[in-house]
Amino acid sequence: MCDDALVRSAHEQAAGLSRRDALRLAAGVATGVSAAMVAGTATVSAANAAPSSRVVDLTHVLSPSFPVWPGNAPFVSLPTSRVGPGNSGFATNWVSFAEHSGTHVDAPAHKIGSGITVDRIAASDLVAPLAVISIDGRGPRSTLGVADVVAFEKRHGRIPRGALVALHTGWQPRTGGPDAAGFSAAAVRMLVGDRAVVAIGTDTLSIDVRGASAAHTAILGSGRYAVEALANLTSVPPLGATVMVGAPRFAGGTGGPARVLALL
């Protein structure tokens, strides 16, 4: 429970804040953070970031039926306890999954022997401007090329430095399979070298088409990361959103399932 004096102080300071900052202030009080500290943080945030009016979840629900890369074990969830009569006890599950299951992050260590593991990806690189390039309608095994990036920028504007570039192929994991479209190595090298992206992503099971690994080598070899099996890319604009990637912090992990959110 919160101390009464702390709660009163929070309400007094919240009176002079916007509804958005007041909610942040309340969250700080609920977690025991000083009201002054939270209020200051809210002021800085409001000054340096455009307010978000909508959040789009770019994450698929991970379940036993979700497609996995051929050879990977499926997601498993087994109940280990359940809430009893009168809400007694707690519900828990035991879960098992391959690192690269569902909507997930590929850390450099996934492909590069000297690459950093997922727990070492800088937090600042997990919040980035989002660019969504569509090649929807192309056949299987199509790749995004440099010309596609140039055409995208002519229509929508230059991709910001430090962005996450997501590829909308239209080949969702449930229908596209591992032979769906991906990135060309040349396009990835351009995005890394000329646009200084922090990551690339795709709505398929892999940033490469099956049998290829050049896109993985290009992005992970540069020290950046990738996000695969993204959802709802048609619900965000080509440019203008901010993406937040909830990468796991598995010690020594090569990747792992992530909650990915777009803020509009």
C-alpha positions as CSV (number, residue, x, y, z in Angstrom):
1,M,0.0,0.0,0.0
2,C,1.1,3.6,-0.6
3,D,1.8,6.0,2.2
4,D,-1.1,8.5,2.6
5,A,1.3,11.5,2.4
6,L,2.8,10.2,-0.8
7,V,-0.6,9.7,-2.4
8,R,-1.6,13.3,-1.4
9,S,1.6,14.7,-2.9
10,A,1.0,12.8,-6.1
11,H,-2.5,14.1,-6.5
12,E,-1.3,17.7,-5.8
13,Q,1.4,17.5,-8.5
14,A,-0.9,15.7,-10.9
15,A,-3.3,18.6,-10.8
16,G,-0.9,20.6,-12.9
17,L,-0.1,17.9,-15.4
18,S,-1.8,16.6,-18.5
19,R,-3.9,13.5,-18.3
20,R,-1.1,11.6,-20.0
21,D,1.5,12.8,-17.5
22,A,-0.8,12.3,-14.6
23,L,-1.2,8.6,-15.5
24,R,2.6,8.3,-15.6
25,L,2.7,10.0,-12.2
26,A,0.1,7.6,-10.8
27,A,2.2,4.6,-12.1
28,G,5.2,5.9,-10.3
29,V,3.3,6.2,-7.0
30,A,1.9,2.7,-7.4
31,T,5.4,1.3,-7.7
32,G,6.9,3.4,-4.9
33,V,8.8,5.8,-7.1
34,S,8.9,9.4,-5.6
35,A,6.3,11.7,-7.1
36,A,8.8,14.4,-7.8
37,M,11.0,12.0,-9.8
38,V,8.1,10.7,-11.9
39,A,6.8,14.1,-12.5
40,G,10.2,15.2,-13.8
41,T,10.5,12.2,-16.0
42,A,7.0,12.9,-17.5
43,T,8.0,16.5,-18.2
44,V,11.1,15.4,-20.1
45,S,9.2,12.8,-22.0
46,A,6.6,15.2,-23.1
47,A,9.2,17.7,-24.3
48,N,11.3,15.2,-26.3
49,A,8.7,12.7,-27.7
50,A,5.5,13.1,-29.7
51,P,2.5,11.9,-27.7
52,S,1.2,8.5,-28.9
53,S,-2.5,8.2,-29.7
54,R,-2.6,4.6,-30.7
55,V,-0.6,1.4,-30.0
56,V,-0.6,-1.4,-32.5
57,D,0.6,-4.9,-31.4
58,L,2.9,-6.3,-33.9
59,T,3.1,-9.6,-32.0
60,H,1.5,-13.0,-32.9
61,V,0.1,-15.0,-30.1
62,L,2.5,-17.9,-29.4
63,S,0.6,-21.2,-29.1
64,P,1.2,-24.9,-30.0
65,S,-0.4,-24.3,-33.4
66,F,1.9,-21.4,-34.4
67,P,4.2,-22.4,-37.3
68,V,7.9,-23.0,-36.5
69,W,10.9,-23.3,-38.7
70,P,11.2,-26.9,-40.0
71,G,12.9,-29.1,-37.4
72,N,12.1,-26.8,-34.4
73,A,10.0,-28.2,-31.6
74,P,6.5,-26.6,-31.2
75,F,5.6,-24.4,-28.3
76,V,4.4,-26.5,-25.2
77,S,2.4,-25.2,-22.2
78,L,1.5,-27.5,-19.3
79,P,-0.5,-26.5,-16.2
80,T,1.4,-26.9,-13.0
81,S,-1.2,-25.4,-10.7
82,R,-4.6,-23.8,-10.8
83,V,-6.6,-21.3,-8.7
84,G,-8.7,-23.3,-6.3
85,P,-12.1,-22.7,-4.6
86,G,-12.5,-19.2,-3.3
87,N,-9.5,-18.0,-5.4
88,S,-7.1,-20.0,-3.2
89,G,-3.6,-20.7,-4.6
90,F,-2.1,-19.5,-7.8
91,A,-2.3,-20.6,-11.4
92,T,1.0,-21.4,-13.1
93,N,2.2,-23.1,-16.3
94,W,5.4,-24.8,-17.4
95,V,6.3,-23.7,-20.9
96,S,8.9,-24.9,-23.4
97,F,9.8,-23.4,-26.8
98,A,12.7,-23.0,-29.1
99,E,14.5,-19.7,-28.8
100,H,13.3,-18.5,-32.3
101,S,9.6,-19.1,-31.8
102,G,6.7,-16.9,-32.6
103,T,7.4,-13.2,-33.0
104,H,11.1,-13.2,-32.0
105,V,14.4,-11.4,-32.0
106,D,17.6,-12.7,-33.7
107,A,20.7,-11.5,-31.9
108,P,24.0,-11.2,-33.7
109,A,25.2,-14.4,-31.9
110,H,22.5,-16.3,-33.8
111,K,24.7,-16.2,-37.0
112,I,28.0,-14.6,-36.0
113,G,30.4,-16.5,-33.8
114,S,31.7,-13.3,-32.1
115,G,28.3,-11.6,-32.2
116,I,26.7,-10.2,-29.0
117,T,24.0,-12.3,-27.3
118,V,20.4,-11.1,-26.9
119,D,20.9,-9.9,-23.3
120,R,23.6,-7.5,-24.6
121,I,21.5,-5.7,-27.2
122,A,21.5,-2.0,-26.1
123,A,18.2,-0.9,-24.6
124,S,18.4,2.3,-26.7
125,D,18.4,0.2,-29.9
126,L,15.1,-1.5,-28.9
127,V,13.1,1.8,-29.4
128,A,13.4,3.1,-32.9
129,P,11.6,4.9,-35.7
130,L,9.7,2.3,-37.8
131,A,9.7,2.1,-41.6
132,V,7.5,-0.5,-43.3
133,I,8.3,-1.4,-46.9
134,S,5.7,-3.6,-48.7
135,I,6.4,-6.0,-51.5
136,D,3.0,-7.6,-51.1
137,G,1.7,-9.3,-54.2
138,R,5.0,-10.7,-55.4
139,G,5.6,-14.4,-55.7
140,P,7.3,-16.7,-53.3
141,R,11.1,-16.3,-52.9
142,S,11.0,-12.7,-53.9
143,T,13.5,-10.4,-52.2
144,L,13.6,-6.7,-51.3
145,G,16.2,-5.0,-53.4
146,V,18.1,-1.7,-53.3
147,A,15.7,-0.4,-56.0
148,D,12.8,-1.1,-53.8
149,V,14.3,0.9,-51.0
150,V,15.0,3.8,-53.4
151,A,11.4,3.7,-54.7
152,F,10.0,3.6,-51.1
153,E,12.0,6.7,-50.2
154,K,10.9,8.6,-53.3
155,R,7.3,8.0,-52.3
156,H,7.4,8.3,-48.5
157,G,10.6,10.1,-47.6
158,R,14.0,9.1,-46.4
159,I,14.3,6.3,-43.9
160,P,15.4,7.9,-40.6
161,R,18.8,7.0,-39.1
162,G,18.5,4.4,-36.4
163,A,15.3,2.9,-37.7
164,L,13.9,-0.6,-37.7
165,V,12.9,-1.4,-41.3
166,A,10.1,-4.0,-41.5
167,L,9.3,-5.9,-44.7
168,H,5.7,-6.5,-45.4
169,T,5.6,-9.5,-47.8
170,G,2.0,-10.5,-47.4
171,W,3.2,-14.1,-46.8
172,Q,2.2,-14.5,-43.2
173,P,3.8,-17.3,-41.2
174,R,0.6,-19.4,-41.3
175,T,0.4,-19.3,-45.1
176,G,3.8,-18.4,-46.5
177,G,6.0,-21.1,-44.9
178,P,9.8,-20.9,-45.1
179,D,9.9,-20.3,-48.8
180,A,8.3,-16.8,-48.5
181,A,9.9,-13.5,-49.5
182,G,12.9,-11.9,-47.7
183,F,15.6,-9.3,-47.9
184,S,18.4,-9.3,-50.4
185,A,21.9,-8.9,-48.9
186,A,22.5,-5.8,-51.0
187,A,19.4,-4.1,-49.6
188,V,20.5,-4.9,-46.0
189,R,24.0,-3.6,-46.7
190,M,22.5,-0.3,-48.0
191,L,20.2,0.0,-45.0
192,V,23.1,-0.6,-42.6
193,G,25.8,1.5,-44.4
194,D,23.7,4.4,-45.7
195,R,20.8,4.6,-43.3
196,A,22.4,3.3,-40.1
197,V,19.4,1.1,-39.2
198,V,19.5,-0.6,-35.8
199,A,17.4,-3.6,-37.1
200,I,15.4,-5.2,-39.9
201,G,12.2,-7.2,-39.5
202,T,9.7,-9.2,-41.5
203,D,6.2,-10.7,-41.3
204,T,7.6,-14.2,-42.3
205,L,9.5,-16.8,-40.4
206,S,12.8,-15.6,-41.7
207,I,14.5,-12.4,-43.1
208,D,16.0,-14.8,-45.7
209,V,14.2,-17.0,-48.1
210,R,14.7,-20.7,-47.3
211,G,18.2,-22.0,-48.2
212,A,19.8,-18.5,-48.0
213,S,21.5,-16.8,-45.1
214,A,23.0,-13.7,-46.8
215,A,20.5,-11.3,-45.1
216,H,21.2,-12.8,-41.7
217,T,24.9,-12.4,-42.3
218,A,24.6,-8.8,-43.4
219,I,22.5,-7.5,-40.6
220,L,23.8,-9.7,-37.7
221,G,27.3,-9.3,-38.9
222,S,27.0,-5.6,-38.6
223,G,26.1,-5.9,-34.9
224,R,22.4,-5.1,-35.5
225,Y,19.5,-7.4,-34.8
226,A,16.5,-8.8,-36.6
227,V,12.8,-9.4,-35.7
228,E,10.9,-12.2,-37.5
229,A,7.2,-13.2,-37.7
230,L,5.9,-9.7,-37.1
231,A,2.1,-9.2,-37.2
232,N,-0.2,-6.4,-38.3
233,L,2.2,-4.5,-40.5
234,T,-0.7,-3.3,-42.6
235,S,-2.0,-1.4,-39.5
236,V,0.9,1.0,-39.3
237,P,2.0,3.7,-41.8
238,P,5.1,3.3,-44.0
239,L,6.8,6.0,-41.9
240,G,6.0,7.9,-38.7
241,A,5.5,5.2,-36.1
242,T,7.9,4.3,-33.3
243,V,8.5,0.7,-32.5
244,M,9.3,-0.8,-29.1
245,V,10.9,-4.3,-29.2
246,G,10.6,-6.2,-25.9
247,A,13.6,-8.4,-26.4
248,P,14.2,-11.0,-23.7
249,R,17.3,-11.0,-21.6
250,F,18.3,-14.7,-21.7
251,A,21.9,-15.0,-20.5
252,G,23.9,-16.1,-23.5
253,G,20.8,-16.3,-25.7
254,T,20.8,-16.1,-29.5
255,G,17.4,-14.6,-29.5
256,G,13.9,-15.2,-28.1
257,P,10.2,-14.4,-28.3
258,A,9.5,-10.7,-28.0
259,R,6.5,-8.4,-27.6
260,V,6.7,-5.8,-30.3
261,L,4.6,-2.6,-30.2
262,A,4.2,0.2,-32.7
263,L,3.3,3.6,-31.2
264,L,1.5,6.0,-33.6
